[in-house]
Amino acid sequence: MGRAHVAWCTYGERSDDNVVVLLHDLAHSHQALGPVTGGAYEPGGWATELVGEGRPLDPAALHVVVPNLLGSPFGSTSPVSVDPQSGQPYGGALPTVTVLDMARAVAAMLRGMKVERVRAVVGMGLGGMVALRLAALFPEQVGSVVVLGAAKVLPESLRERLGQVRHTLRMEAADPRRALRKQYLEYLGLVRAPGDAPSDAEARAYQALDAEAQAFAEHFDAHAWALLCTAYAGADLSECLGEVRAPVLLAAAVNDVLAPPSRVRDTYHQLSAAGLRTHYHELPEPFAHRALLTEARRLHAPLRDFLRRRG
């Protein structure tokens, strides 16, 4: 593989000390505010409750930089990128990518932009793990860290499940879209709140999830999904949290199975034990992983307060 490339979007004008990096989750892109097409699956437009006028990341005051994580098929080097030697997409031949690789790619992008230090790195899910890894790897570059829906490591059962994605997709290579649809539908079951609605409403919700999974399978790349899931499953930040020097805000949702509050609190205690100023905020019942974005207005007050104090 040649030199890696990172795609990004920016919002707001840059000044001396107003750069904030925003890192997306597993299935999102760097197009944090869209465009949104109205489709069942939207890789962009996921940060409208975080970025905008009156939001914690207001482009009127901040320069928000949103990279596309390494391995994501929306512009950064990934399995859909063309191998210059063969003239064909890398596909499954692309080497494994780790959270450490993603953090290094973001740091290299910032160096290319002549950014020596950022006010904050904000990450959601997989992006939250990358944010912590970046802060540990280059502590002098990071002023503060906000982690939404992520802990130092996934629960063991999910590490095993996501770690098997590549093998499962390979076994079902005859119909990759069907396999990818099934994989993503299982993932959607993890990130949404448990259903307590009447059966007819729950049936409609399942139909919406099924439509989203079908649209995802038509737009996402199976090799990229396997690559990202493998990176997520393999990430364990336990040994590097002591290298973080920036204040950290950890936000959890009570029904988040990807980052259960107990796991996030463990991460909080480890960071606090290392002498860091660490804060914890939890969304109550019935909120799950996705709610940390869709219900992000509930986080506006703690986010604003943290960024104001730590910026």
C-alpha positions in Angstrom: 0.0 0.0 0.0 1.3 3.5 -0.9 1.0 6.6 1.2 -2.3 6.8 3.0 -4.8 9.6 2.3 -7.3 11.2 4.6 -10.4 13.0 3.5 -11.9 15.7 5.7 -14.5 18.5 6.0 -14.2 21.7 7.9 -16.8 24.1 9.4 -16.1 27.6 10.5 -13.2 29.9 10.0 -9.8 29.1 11.5 -8.0 31.4 13.9 -5.0 30.9 16.2 -6.5 28.6 18.8 -10.0 27.5 17.8 -9.5 24.1 16.1 -11.6 21.2 17.2 -11.4 17.7 15.7 -14.6 15.7 15.5 -14.3 12.0 14.8 -17.1 9.8 13.5 -18.5 6.5 14.5 -18.2 3.1 12.7 -20.7 3.6 9.8 -20.5 7.4 9.4 -18.5 9.7 7.1 -16.6 13.0 7.6 -19.7 14.8 6.1 -20.9 15.6 9.6 -23.6 18.0 8.5 -24.5 16.3 5.3 -25.6 16.7 2.6 -28.5 14.4 3.6 -30.4 12.8 0.8 -33.4 11.5 2.7 -32.3 7.9 2.2 -32.8 5.1 4.7 -29.1 5.0 5.4 -27.2 8.3 5.7 -23.4 8.3 6.3 -23.5 12.1 6.7 -25.5 14.5 8.7 -25.0 12.7 12.0 -23.6 15.7 13.9 -26.4 18.3 13.5 -27.0 18.3 17.2 -23.4 18.9 18.0 -22.2 21.3 15.2 -24.1 24.5 14.3 -25.3 27.8 15.6 -26.1 27.5 19.3 -24.6 24.1 19.5 -21.5 23.2 21.6 -19.3 23.1 18.4 -20.4 26.4 17.0 -18.6 27.3 13.7 -19.1 30.9 14.5 -16.4 30.5 17.2 -14.7 27.2 16.3 -13.0 25.7 13.3 -14.4 22.1 13.3 -12.3 19.6 11.4 -13.9 16.3 10.6 -11.6 13.6 9.2 -12.7 10.5 7.5 -11.2 7.6 9.5 -8.6 5.5 7.8 -10.4 2.4 6.4 -13.7 4.2 5.9 -14.9 4.0 2.3 -15.8 7.7 1.9 -12.5 9.2 0.7 -9.7 8.1 2.9 -7.5 5.1 2.1 -9.7 2.1 2.4 -10.5 -1.2 0.5 -12.3 0.8 -2.2 -9.2 2.8 -2.9 -7.4 1.9 -6.1 -4.0 0.1 -5.8 -1.7 2.1 -8.2 0.2 -1.0 -9.0 -2.8 -3.2 -10.1 -5.2 -0.4 -11.1 -7.9 -2.3 -9.1 -9.4 -1.6 -5.7 -7.5 -3.0 -2.8 -10.5 -4.9 -1.5 -9.5 -7.6 1.0 -5.8 -7.2 0.2 -5.5 -3.9 2.1 -3.5 -4.5 5.3 -5.3 -4.5 8.6 -5.9 -1.0 10.0 -5.9 -0.3 13.8 -7.1 2.5 16.0 -3.5 3.4 16.4 -3.2 3.8 12.6 -6.3 5.9 12.6 -4.9 8.2 15.3 -1.6 8.5 13.4 -3.4 9.4 10.2 -5.4 12.1 11.9 -2.2 13.5 13.5 -0.5 13.5 10.1 -3.5 15.3 8.6 -3.2 18.0 11.3 0.5 18.4 10.6 -0.3 18.8 6.9 -2.8 21.6 7.9 -0.1 23.3 10.0 -2.1 22.7 13.2 0.2 22.3 16.1 -2.4 22.0 18.8 -6.2 21.5 18.9 -8.5 22.9 21.5 -10.4 19.6 21.7 -10.8 16.2 20.1 -14.4 15.0 20.2 -15.1 11.4 19.2 -18.2 9.2 18.9 -18.1 5.4 19.4 -15.1 4.2 17.4 -14.1 7.8 16.9 -14.1 8.2 20.7 -11.5 5.4 21.0 -9.4 7.1 18.3 -9.7 10.4 20.2 -8.3 8.9 23.3 -5.5 7.1 21.4 -4.6 10.4 19.7 -4.4 12.2 23.0 -2.2 9.4 24.4 0.0 9.3 21.3 0.5 13.1 20.9 -0.4 14.7 24.3 1.2 18.0 23.3 -1.2 18.4 20.4 -4.5 17.9 22.4 -6.0 20.4 24.7 -9.0 18.3 25.8 -10.9 15.2 24.9 -14.6 14.4 24.7 -15.6 10.8 24.3 -19.2 9.9 23.5 -20.2 6.3 23.8 -16.8 4.7 24.1 -14.7 3.1 26.8 -11.1 1.8 26.8 -12.2 -1.5 25.4 -15.4 -3.1 24.1 -17.2 -5.8 26.1 -15.6 -9.2 25.5 -18.7 -10.6 23.8 -18.8 -7.7 21.3 -15.1 -8.0 20.7 -15.6 -11.6 19.7 -18.7 -10.8 17.5 -17.1 -7.9 15.7 -13.8 -9.7 15.4 -15.7 -12.5 13.4 -17.2 -10.1 10.8 -14.4 -10.5 8.3 -14.6 -14.3 8.5 -18.4 -14.3 8.3 -18.4 -12.0 5.2 -15.7 -14.2 3.6 -17.8 -17.3 4.2 -20.8 -15.6 2.5 -18.8 -14.0 -0.3 -21.2 -15.4 -3.0 -23.8 -12.8 -1.9 -21.8 -10.0 -0.2 -24.7 -7.5 -0.1 -27.0 -10.0 1.7 -24.2 -10.8 4.1 -23.5 -7.1 4.8 -27.2 -6.4 5.2 -27.4 -9.1 7.9 -24.3 -7.8 9.6 -25.5 -4.3 9.7 -28.9 -5.3 10.9 -27.2 -7.0 13.9 -25.2 -3.9 14.5 -28.4 -1.7 14.5 -29.8 -4.0 17.1 -26.9 -3.1 19.3 -27.0 0.7 19.0 -30.8 1.3 19.4 -32.7 1.5 22.6 -34.5 -1.7 23.7 -38.1 -1.7 22.5 -40.9 -1.2 24.9 -43.4 0.0 22.4 -46.6 -1.8 21.4 -46.0 -4.6 19.0 -47.3 -2.7 15.9 -45.0 0.2 16.6 -42.1 -2.2 17.2 -42.9 -3.9 13.9 -42.7 -0.5 12.1 -39.4 0.2 13.8 -38.0 -3.1 12.6 -39.2 -2.4 9.1 -37.3 1.0 9.2 -34.2 -0.8 10.5 -34.4 -3.4 7.8 -34.7 -0.7 5.2 -31.7 1.1 6.6 -29.7 -2.2 6.6 -30.6 -2.8 3.0 -29.6 0.7 2.0 -26.4 0.4 3.9 -25.5 -2.8 2.1 -26.0 -1.0 -1.2 -23.8 1.9 -0.3 -21.1 0.6 2.0 -18.2 -1.7 1.1 -18.1 -5.1 2.7 -14.3 -5.2 2.9 -14.3 -1.7 4.5 -17.0 -2.8 7.1 -14.9 -5.9 8.0 -11.8 -3.7 8.3 -13.4 -1.2 10.6 -15.1 -3.8 12.7 -11.8 -5.6 13.1 -10.1 -2.4 14.2 -12.9 -1.7 16.7 -12.8 -5.2 18.1 -9.0 -5.2 18.4 -8.8 -1.8 20.2 -7.7 -1.9 23.9 -6.6 1.4 25.3 -5.9 0.1 28.8 -2.1 0.3 28.5 -2.1 3.8 27.0 -4.5 5.8 29.1 -1.8 6.8 31.5 -0.1 8.7 28.6 -3.1 11.1 28.2 -2.4 14.5 29.6 -5.6 16.4 28.6 -8.8 16.7 30.6 -11.4 14.2 29.5 -15.2 14.2 29.4 -16.8 10.8 29.1 -20.5 10.6 28.1 -22.4 7.3 28.3 -26.0 6.2 27.7 -27.5 3.9 30.2 -28.6 1.3 27.6 -25.5 1.4 25.5 -24.3 -2.2 25.0 -21.2 -1.0 23.0 -20.0 1.2 25.9 -21.9 0.2 29.0 -21.8 2.8 31.7 -19.9 0.3 33.9 -17.1 0.2 31.3 -17.1 3.9 30.8 -16.9 4.4 34.6 -13.9 2.0 34.7 -12.3 4.2 32.0 -13.1 7.3 34.1 -11.5 5.8 37.2 -8.4 4.8 35.4 -8.0 8.3 33.9 -8.7 9.9 37.3 -6.2 7.6 39.0 -3.6 8.8 36.6 -4.2 12.3 37.9 -6.3 13.7 35.0 -9.2 16.0 35.4 -11.9 13.6 34.2 -15.7 14.2 34.0 -18.5 11.7 33.5 -22.1 12.3 32.3 -24.8 9.7 31.7 -28.0 9.8 29.6 -30.7 8.0 31.6 -33.2 5.3 30.6 -34.2 4.5 27.8 -31.3 6.0 25.8 -28.7 3.8 24.0 -25.7 4.3 21.8 -27.4 6.3 19.0 -29.0 8.7 21.4 -25.6 10.2 22.2 -26.0 11.8 18.7 -29.8 12.0 18.2 -30.4 13.3 21.8 -27.1 15.3 21.9 -29.0 18.4 23.0 -29.2 16.7 26.4 -25.4 16.9 26.5 -25.2 20.5 25.4 -24.8 22.0 28.9 -22.0 19.6 30.1 -20.3 19.8 26.7 -20.3 23.6 26.7 -19.2 23.8 30.3 -16.3 21.4 29.7 -15.1 23.0 26.5 -15.3 26.4 28.0 -13.3 25.4 31.0 -10.8 23.2 29.2 -10.5 25.2 26.0 
